[in-house]
Amino acid sequence: MTTMTLADRQIETDAEGYLQKPEQWDRELAQEIATDIGLGALQEDHWKVIEFMRARYLEAGTAPSIRTLGKESGVPIKDLYKLFPKGPAKLAAKVAGIPKPRGCI
């Protein structure tokens, strides 16, 4: 476990930078994480995906796959790759403050 400072507070992350305690997450922290990983300012469609990821994780205990994300978030897979290049499910999970989805490398 690693501790890092984002949004002027200490947060606990794993070795890849995923939050260890999802309850530490808020929108300010999400924007800091997004900026830190090169996504820039989060737009409406980013938030739609991020909120879907968090809700699904909090309901089911696991992050949704890219396929589920594309089918159920309201954002088509093609657009997910524009919003979160280099792995939409993985990057969206990181910004959403939840663990990396299974199957993501």
Buried (B, 14 or more C-beta within 10 A) or exposed (E): EEEEEBBEEEBEBEEEBBBBEBEBBEEEBBBBBBBEBEBEEBEEBBBBBBBBBBEBBEEEEEBBBBEBBBEEBEBEEEBBBEBBEEBBBBBBBBBBBBBBBEEBE
